Amino acid sequence: MNFVPLPEDIGNRDIPVSLPNEVEFDDAEKEEEEEEEEEEEEEEEEEEEEEEVEVLF
């Protein structure tokens, strides 16, 4: 846990500071990007399979 002294708390080092919300949003954004990349890869694979089927006929 990170400890960041605020001006009024410089003498008190026992106050824990939670991580900023941005970190949580970054994780959520990364998960969304990974999901989008997986969906794009699946779509590309489906398109490639369709092309192979067309070549066969």
Contacts in CASP RR format, 6 or more apart in sequence:
PFRMAT RR
TARGET T0000
AUTHOR 0000-0000-0000
METHOD contacts of the structure
MODEL  1
MNFVPLPEDIGNRDIPVSLPNEVEFDDAEKEEEEEEEEEEEEEEEEEEEE
EEVEVLF
1 16 0 8 1.000
1 17 0 8 1.000
1 18 0 8 1.000
2 16 0 8 1.000
2 17 0 8 1.000
2 19 0 8 1.000
3 13 0 8 1.000
3 15 0 8 1.000
3 16 0 8 1.000
3 17 0 8 1.000
4 17 0 8 1.000
5 11 0 8 1.000
5 12 0 8 1.000
5 13 0 8 1.000
6 15 0 8 1.000
9 15 0 8 1.000
END
